[in-house]
Amino acid sequence: MLDLLAGFVSELRNAGLPVSLTENLDAMEAVQHIPIEDREAFKYALAATMVKNNTHWRAFETVFEVYFSLRGPEYKLVDGDTDLDEMWREMQEAQGEGKGAGGGGMDSLTPEELMNLLMKALLNGDQGMMRALAKQAVQRFAGMEPGRPVGGTYYLYRTLRNLDLEAMQDKLMDASREEVGGDLTALEERLEKDEYDSRIEQFKKEIEAEIRRRLVADRGAEAMAKTLRKPLPEDVEFMHASRDEMQALKKSLYPLTRKLAARLARKRRHGRKGPLDFRSTVRHSLSYGGVPAEPKFKYPRPAKPELMVVADISGSVAAFARFTLMLVYAIQGQFSKVRSFVFIDGIDEVTEYFKSTEDIQEAIHRVNTEADVVWVDGHSDYGHAFEVFWDKWGKDIGPKTTVLLLGDARNNYHATQAWVVKNIRQKARHVYWLNPEPRSYWNTGDSIVGDYATHTDGVYECRNLRQLEAFVEKLA
Amino acid sequence: MGNRFESVQSVREGLRDVNYLADEGIAGVVFLADRLGKPVLVEGPAGTGKTQLAKSVAEMTGARLIRLQCYEGLDESKALYEWNYKKQLLRIQADKNSDSWSDVHDDIFSDEFLLTRPLLEAITAEDPVVLLIDEVDRVEVETEALLLEILSEYQVSIPELGTIVAKQIPLVFLTSNNTRELSEALKRRCLYLHVDYPDMAREKLIVTTRVPGVSENLADQIARIVRSIRQLDLKKAPSVSETIDWARTLVLLGVEQVDAQQAKDTLHVLLKYQTDIAKAAKELSVEAAK
């Protein structure tokens, strides 16, 4: 048990969760108060003592599943497991006999019967049945072989392809329409659809869990945990994020901006290193009969910077530009003025899009669809974009302005026009360059970030939310 | 270490008796908090019943609830204790002539002149108490340190009096809306509980227990619509308390079956931003057009 927990904790740490020694001890103590057969309680006991940040929950859950739910019978902690296994088997048999036409176990069902069963289960939201069916589906369709070096996603894909859940969705809708007899109202239809969506989603999760279970049995928990290790949301790289990760990123961006704004506002208020305000001190001394009992200080009021964001939104770095714009606009209260420009090979000002709507998502959408950023061929041309920027808006840059240049500086071997950046720097307060590429890729291939870097106040690597947040905090 | 609860299940049932529907996680953490004698840090979106949890636990155990509302600028004298200066002055002046200096000196720093504030009160209480430190994320990082001693050792050190140790270990709940990252030191001392929006079945149950006169059918519909709305990309998703408000509204209006029009007309109870309302209304009626 102790070894198991130790392994579990070290895997959590490997996944990036900060688990301190005291928390580890707490967890050990906590599990003593919990009946070990109760898996859910066990899980929450571990979570409550070791996971202190909600964004880490997913990572924890994955590791937990690998380590505990999926242990084979040769391990200590499996009493619960085998019980569950048997339960499944019984249920499977019971239902196979009860509902299935074949009479034997589920194995003897034809695919059509299986689909019918699945549909029935989804229609009624029958959890036990869904679980049993997931097991059956994996066994039948995934074609898993021990020792085969393919990832879980491959098996998942194979299983889902055979099940064709999209068609299932339509069939379910038809079924519920029939049930009512006639058409559903629009609202009802939408609600039904959401309901089935969530059930199918759940079914998919069951399948995933089943596949993982089998893989762990095949390869062992440690190896499996390593392949399943995913970066925490704040460490996901913008340029390689999958669709799910993008969603998670978007979700974690909003609370992050709120925190950042609160922190910056606090920083501004609590600067207390000002010199003595002689005039004010004398004025207040009058109420103490001329004794300067209450010294007054001049609190520094740091000027809010003016910000100009110039972002490359060509395919390769679009996600990064989007997040930076979202972040900057979410905390625009911290700047006296924010103007934004986007370019690919042409350049356009998009400040208006953000001003006219409260909804940042919508603004971003308009930027992507309406901004006039293509000049010749729609491949990044930093040189031309900068030149136009200088001609059109160069005069607006003042000594209070901070200019942010976003992009990977992959210029497709066009002219650099680095003199623009040099000129901007002479007029502006600061010029920073944010690059979403790993530092080791800079200045390789057609990347010319070095040419620009000499004329800026700093080039920063911004691959994930954590780095971006750190930079913005420094900026404001 | 306390033994207020028998098992996780009994916590859950107890909470249900006072109309708080806890899920497995919530009940489990409350149970552990009691067994381990550790405070619970409750985080989650606004309006999901974080504060209510502390209140309900107090009600369930028959304990007195002591609440410390946090805000920016909260300090020792408002959270822990304060000397009653006026009374001390009076004491000195009352017998200027009789007492010797040392008598007065010892006397004015005694229990009599101590004003207890919530934290000290919770520690010194004889009867069972539940301490709720509400919205702990609002205090500054420096002030957070003030809580550390009481949270880990259940004691308060007063320089003039010495250390006051708790007579019994109270159940402590800290709530946070996550407007800033709490310090590691604080988190380490607590059990962590994240309260999220409930799933549909639980939300439906919450509506039926919390709103008198709501029919099964209506509660079901409400829960479903709210779930659909939460899936949209909104500034502020509807909270549980807003769901309950909405259910009350519908019951008051005598609605038995929500249709798209009624839902649209009462959306402002559920959502508080104009852009959100517009989006949700559009979403509900776009479907109508099909």
Chai-1 contact restraints between the chains, C-beta under 6 A:
chainA,res_idxA,chainB,res_idxB,connection_type,confidence,min_distance_angstrom,max_distance_angstrom,comment,restraint_id
A,S20,B,R188,contact,1.0,0.0,6.0,A-B,restraint_1
A,T22,B,R188,contact,1.0,0.0,6.0,A-B,restraint_2
A,A30,B,L32,contact,1.0,0.0,6.0,A-B,restraint_3
A,H33,B,R35,contact,1.0,0.0,6.0,A-B,restraint_4
A,E40,B,E24,contact,1.0,0.0,6.0,A-B,restraint_5
A,A41,B,V8,contact,1.0,0.0,6.0,A-B,restraint_6
A,A41,B,G28,contact,1.0,0.0,6.0,A-B,restraint_7
A,Y44,B,G25,contact,1.0,0.0,6.0,A-B,restraint_8
A,Y44,B,G28,contact,1.0,0.0,6.0,A-B,restraint_9
A,A45,B,L32,contact,1.0,0.0,6.0,A-B,restraint_10
A,A48,B,V29,contact,1.0,0.0,6.0,A-B,restraint_11
A,A48,B,L191,contact,1.0,0.0,6.0,A-B,restraint_12
A,A48,B,Y192,contact,1.0,0.0,6.0,A-B,restraint_13
A,K52,B,K187,contact,1.0,0.0,6.0,A-B,restraint_14
A,K52,B,Y192,contact,1.0,0.0,6.0,A-B,restraint_15
A,N54,B,H194,contact,1.0,0.0,6.0,A-B,restraint_16
A,A186,B,A260,contact,1.0,0.0,6.0,A-B,restraint_17
A,A186,B,E287,contact,1.0,0.0,6.0,A-B,restraint_18
A,A186,B,A288,contact,1.0,0.0,6.0,A-B,restraint_19
A,L187,B,A260,contact,1.0,0.0,6.0,A-B,restraint_20
A,R190,B,E287,contact,1.0,0.0,6.0,A-B,restraint_21
A,L191,B,R224,contact,1.0,0.0,6.0,A-B,restraint_22
A,D194,B,S228,contact,1.0,0.0,6.0,A-B,restraint_23
A,K259,B,R180,contact,1.0,0.0,6.0,A-B,restraint_24
A,A262,B,T179,contact,1.0,0.0,6.0,A-B,restraint_25
A,A262,B,R180,contact,1.0,0.0,6.0,A-B,restraint_26
A,E358,B,T275,contact,1.0,0.0,6.0,A-B,restraint_27
A,D359,B,T275,contact,1.0,0.0,6.0,A-B,restraint_28
